[in-house]
Amino acid sequence: MERLRILLADDRPQILSLLQMVLEPDYTVVGTVEDGQSLIAAAQALRPDLVLTDLDMPILSGIEATRELRTLLPDCRVVVFSAHDEPDVMAAAFAAGASGYLIKGSSQSLLSSIRTIVQHVCHQGDNFLPDGPASAPPRSERRVQRGSVQRQL
């Protein structure tokens, strides 16, 4: 079985290095970029299976890049990895076409969270928050876990 090909996008090089180090034993990291415009170009050239992107990036935001990626590469899944835990930001990411959303600093280990979300978005096709499918329940019933506090979205 081929390893999942992941493209990483974050404006902070140290986050990209950490993500690459955590992911490479299990996945193939095909590239890293530091802004939304570079994300679009790299995704078109590298054709990853999944993009893991931050929202706050220069030139083109993660939400704008996600919207464009879903149009240009409809088979590529986009998972947001962001410090934003506000329901309206999450809703905007899903509306733009994100398949999943991970909150930086959440209680689950990064690799465990990524494995869970990859399993759901790449094999089951659902939009997903780590607590469950995000496309199934209405927005008012969605939950996300951060630390030891569970919040309604």
FIVO-689825 format. One record per atom (N, C-alpha, C): residue in one letter; atom name; x, y, z. Coordinates in pm, 1 decimal. Example, Ala and Ser with C-alpha at 12.3 -4.5 7.8 and 13.67 -1.06 7.14 Angstrom:
! FIVO-689825
res:A&atom:N&px:1319.0&py:-569.0&pz:780.0
res:A&atom:CA&px:1230.0&py:-450.0&pz:780.0
res:A&atom:C&px:1320.0&py:-330.0&pz:780.0
res:S&atom:N&px:1285.0&py:-225.0&pz:708.0
res:S&atom:CA&px:1367.0&py:-106.0&pz:714.0
res:S&atom:C&px:1290.0&py:3.0&pz:787.0
//
This chain:
! FIVO-689825
res:M&atom:N&px:83.9&py:-118.6&pz:0.0
res:M&atom:CA&px:0.0&py:0.0&pz:0.0
res:M&atom:C&px:88.3&py:124.8&pz:0.0
res:E&atom:N&px:55.5&py:220.3&pz:-83.7
res:E&atom:CA&px:132.8&py:343.8&pz:-90.3
res:E&atom:C&px:105.0&py:432.1&pz:29.2
res:R&atom:N&px:208.4&py:502.9&pz:72.0
res:R&atom:CA&px:192.1&py:595.4&pz:183.6
res:R&atom:C&px:121.2&py:721.3&pz:136.6
res:L&atom:N&px:40.8&py:777.0&pz:223.6
res:L&atom:CA&px:-30.8&py:901.1&pz:195.9
res:L&atom:C&px:69.3&py:1013.4&pz:174.9
res:R&atom:N&px:47.8&py:1093.5&pz:71.2
res:R&atom:CA&px:136.4&py:1205.5&pz:36.1
res:R&atom:C&px:75.7&py:1333.8&pz:91.8
res:I&atom:N&px:151.5&py:1401.5&pz:180.1
res:I&atom:CA&px:101.2&py:1520.0&pz:249.7
res:I&atom:C&px:186.9&py:1642.2&pz:217.4
res:L&atom:N&px:119.3&py:1753.2&pz:190.4
res:L&atom:CA&px:184.2&py:1883.1&pz:172.5
res:L&atom:C&px:151.8&py:1967.7&pz:295.0
res:L&atom:N&px:253.3&py:2029.1&pz:355.2
res:L&atom:CA&px:237.5&py:2108.2&pz:477.3
res:L&atom:C&px:246.6&py:2257.3&pz:447.0
res:A&atom:N&px:158.4&py:2336.0&pz:512.3
res:A&atom:CA&px:161.0&py:2481.2&pz:493.7
res:A&atom:C&px:142.0&py:2551.1&pz:628.4
res:D&atom:N&px:240.0&py:2632.4&pz:664.5
res:D&atom:CA&px:233.9&py:2713.0&pz:786.9
res:D&atom:C&px:335.0&py:2825.0&pz:771.2
res:D&atom:N&px:303.1&py:2942.8&pz:820.9
res:D&atom:CA&px:395.6&py:3055.0&pz:806.0
res:D&atom:C&px:511.5&py:3049.8&pz:905.7
res:R&atom:N&px:510.6&py:2953.5&pz:995.0
res:R&atom:CA&px:618.5&py:2941.1&pz:1093.5
res:R&atom:C&px:704.3&py:2818.6&pz:1061.6
res:P&atom:N&px:829.9&py:2839.6&pz:1020.9
res:P&atom:CA&px:917.9&py:2728.1&pz:983.0
res:P&atom:C&px:934.0&py:2623.3&pz:1093.1
res:Q&atom:N&px:933.2&py:2665.9&pz:1219.6
res:Q&atom:CA&px:950.1&py:2569.4&pz:1327.9
res:Q&atom:C&px:830.0&py:2474.5&pz:1338.0
res:I&atom:N&px:710.8&py:2522.5&pz:1305.9
res:I&atom:CA&px:591.5&py:2436.3&pz:1303.3
res:I&atom:C&px:603.7&py:2337.0&pz:1187.3
res:L&atom:N&px:647.6&py:2384.6&pz:1071.8
res:L&atom:CA&px:666.6&py:2295.7&pz:957.0
res:L&atom:C&px:767.3&py:2185.4&pz:989.3
res:S&atom:N&px:876.2&py:2221.6&pz:1054.7
res:S&atom:CA&px:978.1&py:2121.6&pz:1091.9
res:S&atom:C&px:921.0&py:2019.0&pz:1188.5
res:L&atom:N&px:846.0&py:2065.6&pz:1286.9
res:L&atom:CA&px:784.2&py:1975.4&pz:1384.2
res:L&atom:C&px:686.1&py:1880.6&pz:1314.9
res:L&atom:N&px:598.9&py:1935.8&pz:1231.5
res:L&atom:CA&px:501.8&py:1853.1&pz:1159.7
res:L&atom:C&px:571.2&py:1748.8&pz:1073.0
res:Q&atom:N&px:673.2&py:1791.9&pz:1000.8
res:Q&atom:CA&px:744.9&py:1699.7&pz:913.7
res:Q&atom:C&px:809.3&py:1587.8&pz:995.4
res:M&atom:N&px:871.0&py:1621.8&pz:1107.0
res:M&atom:CA&px:935.6&py:1522.6&pz:1191.9
res:M&atom:C&px:833.6&py:1421.5&pz:1246.7
res:V&atom:N&px:716.9&py:1469.6&pz:1287.5
res:V&atom:CA&px:613.9&py:1383.4&pz:1344.7
res:V&atom:C&px:550.5&py:1294.5&pz:1237.8
res:L&atom:N&px:531.4&py:1347.9&pz:1118.7
res:L&atom:CA&px:456.9&py:1276.7&pz:1015.1
res:L&atom:C&px:540.5&py:1178.7&pz:932.2
res:E&atom:N&px:667.6&py:1209.1&pz:910.7
res:E&atom:CA&px:745.7&py:1131.2&pz:814.4
res:E&atom:C&px:760.2&py:982.3&pz:844.7
res:P&atom:N&px:758.1&py:938.7&pz:967.5
res:P&atom:CA&px:765.3&py:792.7&pz:984.8
res:P&atom:C&px:644.1&py:717.9&pz:925.7
res:D&atom:N&px:529.4&py:784.7&pz:918.9
res:D&atom:CA&px:407.3&py:717.5&pz:873.0
res:D&atom:C&px:356.1&py:765.9&pz:737.3
res:Y&atom:N&px:393.2&py:885.0&pz:698.1
res:Y&atom:CA&px:342.1&py:945.7&pz:575.6
res:Y&atom:C&px:457.7&py:1001.9&pz:494.2
res:T&atom:N&px:432.7&py:1031.2&pz:367.6
res:T&atom:CA&px:533.2&py:1094.7&pz:282.9
res:T&atom:C&px:502.0&py:1243.7&pz:275.9
res:V&atom:N&px:588.7&py:1324.4&pz:334.3
res:V&atom:CA&px:572.8&py:1469.3&pz:326.4
res:V&atom:C&px:637.8&py:1512.6&pz:195.4
res:V&atom:N&px:554.2&py:1557.8&pz:101.2
res:V&atom:CA&px:604.3&py:1591.2&pz:-32.6
res:V&atom:C&px:658.4&py:1732.9&pz:-41.9
res:G&atom:N&px:626.1&py:1818.0&pz:57.8
res:G&atom:CA&px:676.6&py:1954.1&pz:54.8
res:G&atom:C&px:624.2&py:2035.7&pz:170.4
res:T&atom:N&px:687.5&py:2150.0&pz:190.6
res:T&atom:CA&px:643.8&py:2246.5&pz:292.5
res:T&atom:C&px:644.7&py:2385.0&pz:229.3
res:V&atom:N&px:546.6&py:2466.4&pz:265.8
res:V&atom:CA&px:537.6&py:2603.7&pz:215.4
res:V&atom:C&px:497.6&py:2695.6&pz:328.9
res:E&atom:N&px:527.1&py:2827.1&pz:312.0
res:E&atom:CA&px:503.7&py:2922.4&pz:419.4
res:E&atom:C&px:399.6&py:3029.3&pz:387.4
res:D&atom:N&px:331.6&py:3018.6&pz:274.2
res:D&atom:CA&px:224.4&py:3114.9&pz:244.2
res:D&atom:C&px:121.6&py:3047.7&pz:152.8
res:G&atom:N&px:4.1&py:3107.5&pz:148.2
res:G&atom:CA&px:-106.2&py:3049.8&pz:72.6
res:G&atom:C&px:-83.3&py:3042.3&pz:-76.8
res:Q&atom:N&px:-18.6&py:3141.1&pz:-132.7
res:Q&atom:CA&px:8.5&py:3140.0&pz:-276.7
res:Q&atom:C&px:104.1&py:3026.0&pz:-312.5
res:S&atom:N&px:207.5&py:3007.5&pz:-230.7
res:S&atom:CA&px:300.9&py:2896.6&pz:-253.2
res:S&atom:C&px:231.5&py:2762.0&pz:-233.3
res:L&atom:N&px:134.9&py:2758.2&pz:-144.4
res:L&atom:CA&px:58.0&py:2636.4&pz:-122.4
res:L&atom:C&px:-14.8&py:2594.1&pz:-250.1
res:I&atom:N&px:-79.9&py:2689.7&pz:-314.0
res:I&atom:CA&px:-152.5&py:2659.5&pz:-437.5
res:I&atom:C&px:-55.7&py:2607.4&pz:-544.3
res:A&atom:N&px:55.6&py:2676.3&pz:-563.0
res:A&atom:CA&px:153.1&py:2635.6&pz:-665.4
res:A&atom:C&px:211.7&py:2498.3&pz:-635.0
res:A&atom:N&px:249.7&py:2475.6&pz:-510.1
res:A&atom:CA&px:310.0&py:2346.5&pz:-472.6
res:A&atom:C&px:208.9&py:2232.7&pz:-485.9
res:A&atom:N&px:85.5&py:2257.6&pz:-447.1
res:A&atom:CA&px:-17.1&py:2153.4&pz:-457.4
res:A&atom:C&px:-41.9&py:2115.7&pz:-603.3
res:Q&atom:N&px:-44.5&py:2213.5&pz:-690.8
res:Q&atom:CA&px:-64.4&py:2183.7&pz:-833.3
res:Q&atom:C&px:53.2&py:2103.8&pz:-889.9
res:A&atom:N&px:173.6&py:2136.6&pz:-846.0
res:A&atom:CA&px:292.4&py:2067.6&pz:-897.5
res:A&atom:C&px:310.5&py:1929.1&pz:-835.0
res:L&atom:N&px:283.3&py:1916.6&pz:-705.8
res:L&atom:CA&px:313.6&py:1793.3&pz:-633.5
res:L&atom:C&px:196.4&py:1696.0&pz:-622.3
res:R&atom:N&px:75.2&py:1743.5&pz:-641.5
res:R&atom:CA&px:-45.4&py:1659.8&pz:-635.9
res:R&atom:C&px:-53.5&py:1573.4&pz:-509.5
res:P&atom:N&px:-53.8&py:1635.7&pz:-390.5
res:P&atom:CA&px:-61.6&py:1556.5&pz:-267.4
res:P&atom:C&px:-200.7&py:1494.9&pz:-249.9
res:D&atom:N&px:-207.8&py:1393.7&pz:-165.5
res:D&atom:CA&px:-336.6&py:1334.2&pz:-129.3
res:D&atom:C&px:-407.3&py:1422.6&pz:-26.8
res:L&atom:N&px:-326.0&py:1488.1&pz:56.5
res:L&atom:CA&px:-379.4&py:1568.1&pz:165.5
res:L&atom:C&px:-291.5&py:1690.6&pz:188.3
res:V&atom:N&px:-355.1&py:1802.2&pz:217.8
res:V&atom:CA&px:-284.8&py:1924.1&pz:256.3
res:V&atom:C&px:-318.8&py:1952.1&pz:401.8
res:L&atom:N&px:-217.2&py:1975.2&pz:482.6
res:L&atom:CA&px:-234.8&py:2016.1&pz:621.7
res:L&atom:C&px:-191.2&py:2161.3&pz:628.7
res:T&atom:N&px:-287.4&py:2251.6&pz:653.6
res:T&atom:CA&px:-258.0&py:2394.8&pz:643.4
res:T&atom:C&px:-303.0&py:2474.5&pz:764.6
res:D&atom:N&px:-226.4&py:2576.0&pz:795.2
res:D&atom:CA&px:-265.1&py:2676.8&pz:893.3
res:D&atom:C&px:-360.4&py:2774.4&pz:824.1
res:L&atom:N&px:-429.1&py:2856.1&pz:901.2
res:L&atom:CA&px:-517.9&py:2957.3&pz:843.0
res:L&atom:C&px:-449.2&py:3091.4&pz:825.9
res:D&atom:N&px:-366.8&py:3129.4&pz:924.1
res:D&atom:CA&px:-303.6&py:3260.9&pz:923.0
res:D&atom:C&px:-170.7&py:3255.9&pz:848.7
res:M&atom:N&px:-178.2&py:3280.6&pz:718.5
res:M&atom:CA&px:-57.4&py:3281.1&pz:636.1
res:M&atom:C&px:-56.2&py:3406.0&pz:549.7
res:P&atom:N&px:64.5&py:3452.1&pz:513.5
res:P&atom:CA&px:72.1&py:3571.1&pz:428.2
res:P&atom:C&px:28.8&py:3543.1&pz:284.6
res:I&atom:N&px:7.3&py:3649.1&pz:212.3
res:I&atom:CA&px:-28.3&py:3654.3&pz:69.9
res:I&atom:C&px:-169.1&py:3601.4&pz:44.0
res:L&atom:N&px:-197.3&py:3479.8&pz:87.3
res:L&atom:CA&px:-328.8&py:3419.7&pz:68.1
res:L&atom:C&px:-358.6&py:3340.4&pz:195.2
res:S&atom:N&px:-470.4&py:3367.0&pz:259.8
res:S&atom:CA&px:-501.8&py:3298.3&pz:385.6
res:S&atom:C&px:-527.0&py:3149.7&pz:361.5
res:G&atom:N&px:-523.0&py:3072.5&pz:468.6
res:G&atom:CA&px:-552.9&py:2930.6&pz:458.9
res:G&atom:C&px:-693.7&py:2904.1&pz:408.6
res:I&atom:N&px:-788.3&py:2987.8&pz:447.0
res:I&atom:CA&px:-926.3&py:2970.1&pz:400.1
res:I&atom:C&px:-935.5&py:2997.3&pz:250.4
res:E&atom:N&px:-872.9&py:3104.8&pz:203.8
res:E&atom:CA&px:-874.2&py:3134.9&pz:60.4
res:E&atom:C&px:-801.8&py:3026.3&pz:-18.6
res:A&atom:N&px:-688.9&py:2978.6&pz:34.6
res:A&atom:CA&px:-613.6&py:2872.9&pz:-32.8
res:A&atom:C&px:-695.4&py:2743.7&pz:-37.5
res:T&atom:N&px:-765.6&py:2712.4&pz:70.9
res:T&atom:CA&px:-850.2&py:2592.4&pz:74.4
res:T&atom:C&px:-958.4&py:2600.6&pz:-32.4
res:R&atom:N&px:-1023.6&py:2715.5&pz:-41.7
res:R&atom:CA&px:-1129.0&py:2734.3&pz:-142.1
res:R&atom:C&px:-1073.9&py:2711.3&pz:-283.6
res:E&atom:N&px:-955.9&py:2766.8&pz:-308.7
res:E&atom:CA&px:-895.5&py:2752.3&pz:-441.3
res:E&atom:C&px:-850.9&py:2608.8&pz:-467.1
res:L&atom:N&px:-794.3&py:2544.1&pz:-365.7
res:L&atom:CA&px:-750.2&py:2405.6&pz:-381.5
res:L&atom:C&px:-866.2&py:2311.8&pz:-411.6
res:R&atom:N&px:-978.0&py:2332.7&pz:-346.9
res:R&atom:CA&px:-1093.8&py:2244.8&pz:-368.7
res:R&atom:C&px:-1145.2&py:2258.2&pz:-512.1
res:T&atom:N&px:-1125.0&py:2375.1&pz:-572.3
res:T&atom:CA&px:-1163.9&py:2394.6&pz:-711.7
res:T&atom:C&px:-1060.9&py:2333.9&pz:-806.2
res:L&atom:N&px:-932.8&py:2360.5&pz:-780.0
res:L&atom:CA&px:-826.1&py:2315.4&pz:-869.1
res:L&atom:C&px:-795.2&py:2166.4&pz:-856.4
res:L&atom:N&px:-802.7&py:2113.9&pz:-734.3
res:L&atom:CA&px:-766.3&py:1974.0&pz:-706.8
res:L&atom:C&px:-875.4&py:1909.0&pz:-622.3
res:P&atom:N&px:-989.0&py:1879.2&pz:-680.7
res:P&atom:CA&px:-1102.5&py:1830.1&pz:-602.0
res:P&atom:C&px:-1077.9&py:1698.3&pz:-529.1
res:D&atom:N&px:-981.5&py:1618.7&pz:-572.4
res:D&atom:CA&px:-952.9&py:1492.4&pz:-503.6
res:D&atom:C&px:-857.3&py:1508.4&pz:-386.1
res:C&atom:N&px:-796.7&py:1623.5&pz:-372.9
res:C&atom:CA&px:-704.4&py:1650.9&pz:-262.6
res:C&atom:C&px:-785.7&py:1694.5&pz:-140.5
res:R&atom:N&px:-762.9&py:1628.7&pz:-28.9
res:R&atom:CA&px:-830.5&py:1666.5&pz:95.4
res:R&atom:C&px:-749.8&py:1775.2&pz:165.2
res:V&atom:N&px:-819.1&py:1868.8&pz:228.2
res:V&atom:CA&px:-753.3&py:1976.3&pz:302.5
res:V&atom:C&px:-794.3&py:1965.5&pz:448.6
res:V&atom:N&px:-694.0&py:1960.0&pz:535.6
res:V&atom:CA&px:-716.9&py:1958.3&pz:679.1
res:V&atom:C&px:-651.5&py:2083.1&pz:736.5
res:V&atom:N&px:-728.7&py:2158.0&pz:813.9
res:V&atom:CA&px:-678.6&py:2279.7&pz:876.9
res:V&atom:C&px:-615.0&py:2243.1&pz:1010.5
res:F&atom:N&px:-498.7&py:2300.8&pz:1037.7
res:F&atom:CA&px:-427.7&py:2284.3&pz:1164.1
res:F&atom:C&px:-402.1&py:2425.7&pz:1215.7
res:S&atom:N&px:-485.3&py:2472.2&pz:1308.7
res:S&atom:CA&px:-484.2&py:2613.4&pz:1346.4
res:S&atom:C&px:-503.3&py:2632.4&pz:1496.1
res:A&atom:N&px:-457.7&py:2745.8&pz:1545.2
res:A&atom:CA&px:-481.4&py:2782.6&pz:1684.6
res:A&atom:C&px:-622.2&py:2839.1&pz:1704.5
res:H&atom:N&px:-689.4&py:2873.5&pz:1596.8
res:H&atom:CA&px:-824.8&py:2929.4&pz:1606.6
res:H&atom:C&px:-923.2&py:2821.4&pz:1648.0
res:D&atom:N&px:-992.2&py:2845.0&pz:1759.3
res:D&atom:CA&px:-1093.7&py:2749.2&pz:1802.6
res:D&atom:C&px:-1233.3&py:2811.4&pz:1803.8
res:E&atom:N&px:-1246.6&py:2926.4&pz:1738.9
res:E&atom:CA&px:-1375.3&py:2994.4&pz:1733.5
res:E&atom:C&px:-1467.6&py:2924.1&pz:1633.3
res:P&atom:N&px:-1592.3&py:2902.6&pz:1672.5
res:P&atom:CA&px:-1686.9&py:2833.4&pz:1584.3
res:P&atom:C&px:-1702.7&py:2897.6&pz:1447.0
res:D&atom:N&px:-1703.0&py:3031.7&pz:1439.2
res:D&atom:CA&px:-1721.6&py:3096.0&pz:1309.4
res:D&atom:C&px:-1600.8&py:3074.1&pz:1218.2
res:V&atom:N&px:-1481.1&py:3066.3&pz:1274.8
res:V&atom:CA&px:-1361.3&py:3040.1&pz:1195.4
res:V&atom:C&px:-1364.9&py:2895.8&pz:1143.5
res:M&atom:N&px:-1401.6&py:2802.5&pz:1230.4
res:M&atom:CA&px:-1411.9&py:2662.9&pz:1188.7
res:M&atom:C&px:-1517.5&py:2646.9&pz:1079.6
res:A&atom:N&px:-1630.6&py:2711.9&pz:1098.7
res:A&atom:CA&px:-1738.4&py:2704.4&pz:999.7
res:A&atom:C&px:-1691.4&py:2760.0&pz:865.3
res:A&atom:N&px:-1615.0&py:2869.2&pz:867.6
res:A&atom:CA&px:-1563.0&py:2928.2&pz:743.5
res:A&atom:C&px:-1466.0&py:2832.5&pz:674.2
res:A&atom:N&px:-1384.8&py:2762.0&pz:753.1
res:A&atom:CA&px:-1291.1&py:2665.7&pz:694.7
res:A&atom:C&px:-1366.2&py:2551.5&pz:626.3
res:F&atom:N&px:-1468.7&py:2499.4&pz:692.6
res:F&atom:CA&px:-1547.0&py:2391.8&pz:632.1
res:F&atom:C&px:-1624.4&py:2442.0&pz:510.3
res:A&atom:N&px:-1675.5&py:2562.8&pz:518.3
res:A&atom:CA&px:-1748.5&py:2620.4&pz:403.8
res:A&atom:C&px:-1655.8&py:2638.4&pz:283.2
res:A&atom:N&px:-1527.9&py:2664.8&pz:309.3
res:A&atom:CA&px:-1430.3&py:2681.1&pz:201.4
res:A&atom:C&px:-1390.2&py:2546.6&pz:139.8
res:G&atom:N&px:-1422.0&py:2438.3&pz:209.2
res:G&atom:CA&px:-1391.9&py:2306.5&pz:154.4
res:G&atom:C&px:-1300.3&py:2219.9&pz:238.2
res:A&atom:N&px:-1265.4&py:2264.3&pz:359.3
res:A&atom:CA&px:-1181.2&py:2181.2&pz:445.5
res:A&atom:C&px:-1253.2&py:2051.4&pz:479.8
res:S&atom:N&px:-1178.1&py:1944.2&pz:485.0
res:S&atom:CA&px:-1233.5&py:1813.6&pz:520.9
res:S&atom:C&px:-1217.9&py:1784.0&pz:669.1
res:G&atom:N&px:-1129.3&py:1857.7&pz:734.8
res:G&atom:CA&px:-1106.0&py:1836.1&pz:876.6
res:G&atom:C&px:-1044.2&py:1957.8&pz:940.2
res:Y&atom:N&px:-1045.3&py:1958.7&pz:1074.4
res:Y&atom:CA&px:-994.5&py:2073.6&pz:1148.0
res:Y&atom:C&px:-929.6&py:2024.8&pz:1276.4
res:L&atom:N&px:-800.8&py:2054.2&pz:1293.7
res:L&atom:CA&px:-727.9&py:2022.9&pz:1415.7
res:L&atom:C&px:-687.4&py:2152.3&pz:1483.5
res:I&atom:N&px:-701.2&py:2155.8&pz:1614.5
res:I&atom:CA&px:-664.1&py:2275.8&pz:1689.7
res:I&atom:C&px:-524.1&py:2257.0&pz:1747.5
res:K&atom:N&px:-436.6&py:2350.1&pz:1716.9
res:K&atom:CA&px:-301.3&py:2345.6&pz:1771.5
res:K&atom:C&px:-310.5&py:2350.3&pz:1923.7
res:G&atom:N&px:-234.6&py:2264.7&pz:1989.5
res:G&atom:CA&px:-231.8&py:2263.5&pz:2134.1
res:G&atom:C&px:-343.4&py:2183.8&pz:2197.9
res:S&atom:N&px:-417.8&py:2104.8&pz:2120.1
res:S&atom:CA&px:-524.1&py:2023.8&pz:2179.7
res:S&atom:C&px:-463.3&py:1910.7&pz:2261.2
res:S&atom:N&px:-545.4&py:1845.4&pz:2339.9
res:S&atom:CA&px:-495.2&py:1747.6&pz:2435.6
res:S&atom:C&px:-444.6&py:1618.7&pz:2372.4
res:Q&atom:N&px:-501.5&py:1577.5&pz:2261.1
res:Q&atom:CA&px:-455.6&py:1455.3&pz:2196.0
res:Q&atom:C&px:-318.1&py:1478.4&pz:2135.7
res:S&atom:N&px:-241.9&py:1371.3&pz:2122.6
res:S&atom:CA&px:-112.7&py:1385.8&pz:2057.8
res:S&atom:C&px:-135.8&py:1424.3&pz:1911.7
res:L&atom:N&px:-44.7&py:1499.8&pz:1857.8
res:L&atom:CA&px:-56.4&py:1546.1&pz:1719.8
res:L&atom:C&px:-68.1&py:1428.6&pz:1623.8
res:L&atom:N&px:19.5&py:1329.9&pz:1637.4
res:L&atom:CA&px:17.4&py:1217.4&pz:1545.1
res:L&atom:C&px:-112.8&py:1138.9&pz:1558.0
res:S&atom:N&px:-159.0&py:1118.0&pz:1679.4
res:S&atom:CA&px:-284.8&py:1046.6&pz:1700.5
res:S&atom:C&px:-401.2&py:1121.5&pz:1636.0
res:S&atom:N&px:-404.2&py:1252.6&pz:1653.1
res:S&atom:CA&px:-510.3&py:1334.1&pz:1592.9
res:S&atom:C&px:-504.8&py:1328.4&pz:1441.2
res:I&atom:N&px:-385.4&py:1339.1&pz:1387.0
res:I&atom:CA&px:-370.6&py:1336.0&pz:1241.5
res:I&atom:C&px:-409.3&py:1199.2&pz:1186.8
res:R&atom:N&px:-367.5&py:1093.4&pz:1254.1
res:R&atom:CA&px:-406.8&py:958.9&pz:1208.6
res:R&atom:C&px:-558.6&py:943.4&pz:1208.0
res:T&atom:N&px:-622.5&py:991.8&pz:1313.9
res:T&atom:CA&px:-768.2&py:982.1&pz:1324.1
res:T&atom:C&px:-835.5&py:1058.8&pz:1211.4
res:I&atom:N&px:-791.4&py:1181.0&pz:1190.6
res:I&atom:CA&px:-855.9&py:1264.5&pz:1089.2
res:I&atom:C&px:-828.1&py:1211.5&pz:948.7
res:V&atom:N&px:-706.6&py:1162.9&pz:923.2
res:V&atom:CA&px:-673.3&py:1106.4&pz:792.7
res:V&atom:C&px:-759.7&py:983.5&pz:766.3
res:Q&atom:N&px:-776.9&py:900.5&pz:867.3
res:Q&atom:CA&px:-859.9&py:781.0&pz:852.9
res:Q&atom:C&px:-1001.1&py:819.8&pz:808.1
res:H&atom:N&px:-1056.4&py:922.4&pz:868.8
res:H&atom:CA&px:-1192.8&py:963.2&pz:835.4
res:H&atom:C&px:-1203.3&py:1034.5&pz:701.5
res:V&atom:N&px:-1117.8&py:1131.8&pz:675.9
res:V&atom:CA&px:-1135.1&py:1210.9&pz:553.4
res:V&atom:C&px:-1086.2&py:1139.4&pz:428.4
res:C&atom:N&px:-986.8&py:1053.8&pz:441.4
res:C&atom:CA&px:-933.0&py:988.3&pz:321.9
res:C&atom:C&px:-996.8&py:852.3&pz:294.9
res:H&atom:N&px:-1049.9&py:789.4&pz:397.8
res:H&atom:CA&px:-1104.7&py:656.5&pz:377.7
res:H&atom:C&px:-1256.1&py:651.6&pz:387.2
res:Q&atom:N&px:-1315.7&py:746.5&pz:460.8
res:Q&atom:CA&px:-1460.1&py:746.7&pz:474.8
res:Q&atom:C&px:-1525.1&py:864.7&pz:404.7
res:G&atom:N&px:-1445.4&py:966.9&pz:370.2
res:G&atom:CA&px:-1497.1&py:1078.6&pz:293.5
res:G&atom:C&px:-1574.4&py:1181.8&pz:373.9
res:D&atom:N&px:-1578.2&py:1168.3&pz:506.4
res:D&atom:CA&px:-1651.5&py:1264.6&pz:588.3
res:D&atom:C&px:-1567.9&py:1388.2&pz:615.2
res:N&atom:N&px:-1635.3&py:1500.1&pz:639.5
res:N&atom:CA&px:-1568.2&py:1614.7&pz:700.0
res:N&atom:C&px:-1557.3&py:1581.8&pz:846.8
res:F&atom:N&px:-1449.2&py:1627.1&pz:911.9
res:F&atom:CA&px:-1423.7&py:1572.9&pz:1044.7
res:F&atom:C&px:-1355.4&py:1670.4&pz:1139.0
res:L&atom:N&px:-1406.8&py:1673.4&pz:1260.8
res:L&atom:CA&px:-1339.3&py:1729.6&pz:1377.4
res:L&atom:C&px:-1297.7&py:1608.7&pz:1459.9
res:P&atom:N&px:-1189.6&py:1612.2&pz:1538.8
res:P&atom:CA&px:-1144.7&py:1493.4&pz:1609.9
res:P&atom:C&px:-1249.9&py:1426.2&pz:1697.7
res:D&atom:N&px:-1352.4&py:1495.0&pz:1741.0
res:D&atom:CA&px:-1456.0&py:1431.7&pz:1822.3
res:D&atom:C&px:-1562.1&py:1360.2&pz:1740.1
res:G&atom:N&px:-1563.7&py:1377.0&pz:1608.2
res:G&atom:CA&px:-1663.5&py:1307.7&pz:1527.2
res:G&atom:C&px:-1683.4&py:1376.8&pz:1395.4
res:P&atom:N&px:-1763.5&py:1315.9&pz:1305.9
res:P&atom:CA&px:-1786.0&py:1375.6&pz:1175.1
res:P&atom:C&px:-1846.3&py:1514.1&pz:1187.6
res:A&atom:N&px:-1789.3&py:1608.1&pz:1114.8
res:A&atom:CA&px:-1837.0&py:1746.0&pz:1124.5
res:A&atom:C&px:-1948.9&py:1774.3&pz:1026.3
res:S&atom:N&px:-1963.3&py:1690.5&pz:925.6
res:S&atom:CA&px:-2067.0&py:1718.1&pz:827.5
res:S&atom:C&px:-2202.0&py:1663.3&pz:872.1
res:A&atom:N&px:-2201.6&py:1567.1&pz:963.7
res:A&atom:CA&px:-2325.9&py:1501.9&pz:1002.0
res:A&atom:C&px:-2414.4&py:1587.5&pz:1092.9
res:P&atom:N&px:-2366.5&py:1628.5&pz:1212.6
res:P&atom:CA&px:-2456.7&py:1703.8&pz:1298.7
res:P&atom:C&px:-2467.6&py:1848.3&pz:1256.4
res:P&atom:N&px:-2579.4&py:1911.7&pz:1290.9
res:P&atom:CA&px:-2588.8&py:2054.8&pz:1264.8
res:P&atom:C&px:-2480.5&py:2127.7&pz:1342.2
res:R&atom:N&px:-2443.5&py:2245.5&pz:1293.8
res:R&atom:CA&px:-2335.1&py:2321.9&pz:1355.2
res:R&atom:C&px:-2355.7&py:2341.9&pz:1503.9
res:S&atom:N&px:-2479.2&py:2361.3&pz:1548.0
res:S&atom:CA&px:-2505.8&py:2385.2&pz:1689.9
res:S&atom:C&px:-2476.6&py:2263.4&pz:1775.8
res:E&atom:N&px:-2468.6&py:2144.4&pz:1714.6
res:E&atom:CA&px:-2444.7&py:2022.7&pz:1791.5
res:E&atom:C&px:-2301.8&py:1971.5&pz:1780.5
res:R&atom:N&px:-2218.0&py:2034.6&pz:1699.8
res:R&atom:CA&px:-2080.4&py:1990.0&pz:1684.9
res:R&atom:C&px:-2002.7&py:2021.2&pz:1810.8
res:R&atom:N&px:-1905.7&py:1933.0&pz:1838.7
res:R&atom:CA&px:-1819.8&py:1955.4&pz:1953.3
res:R&atom:C&px:-1676.1&py:1938.4&pz:1910.6
res:V&atom:N&px:-1588.7&py:2004.5&pz:1982.1
res:V&atom:CA&px:-1445.9&py:1986.4&pz:1960.7
res:V&atom:C&px:-1381.2&py:1985.6&pz:2098.1
res:Q&atom:N&px:-1279.8&py:1902.4&pz:2113.4
res:Q&atom:CA&px:-1215.4&py:1892.9&pz:2241.9
res:Q&atom:C&px:-1084.4&py:1970.2&pz:2238.8
res:R&atom:N&px:-1064.3&py:2050.9&pz:2340.1
res:R&atom:CA&px:-940.2&py:2124.7&pz:2354.5
res:R&atom:C&px:-902.6&py:2118.1&pz:2500.3
res:G&atom:N&px:-784.3&py:2067.4&pz:2528.5
res:G&atom:CA&px:-746.7&py:2046.3&pz:2666.8
res:G&atom:C&px:-844.4&py:1949.4&pz:2730.0
res:S&atom:N&px:-892.5&py:1981.0&pz:2847.1
res:S&atom:CA&px:-989.5&py:1893.8&pz:2910.8
res:S&atom:C&px:-1130.7&py:1951.4&pz:2900.0
res:V&atom:N&px:-1146.9&py:2055.1&pz:2821.1
res:V&atom:CA&px:-1276.9&py:2120.3&pz:2808.0
res:V&atom:C&px:-1337.5&py:2085.9&pz:2672.3
res:Q&atom:N&px:-1460.1&py:2040.4&pz:2674.1
res:Q&atom:CA&px:-1529.5&py:2012.4&pz:2548.7
res:Q&atom:C&px:-1621.6&py:2129.0&pz:2520.2
res:R&atom:N&px:-1617.9&py:2179.6&pz:2396.1
res:R&atom:CA&px:-1695.9&py:2297.8&pz:2362.3
res:R&atom:C&px:-1793.3&py:2265.9&pz:2251.9
res:Q&atom:N&px:-1910.8&py:2327.7&pz:2258.0
res:Q&atom:CA&px:-2008.0&py:2318.1&pz:2149.8
res:Q&atom:C&px:-1968.3&py:2417.7&pz:2042.0
res:L&atom:N&px:-1988.7&py:2379.8&pz:1917.3
res:L&atom:CA&px:-1962.7&py:2471.9&pz:1805.2
res:L&atom:C&px:-2092.6&py:2524.7&pz:1753.3
//
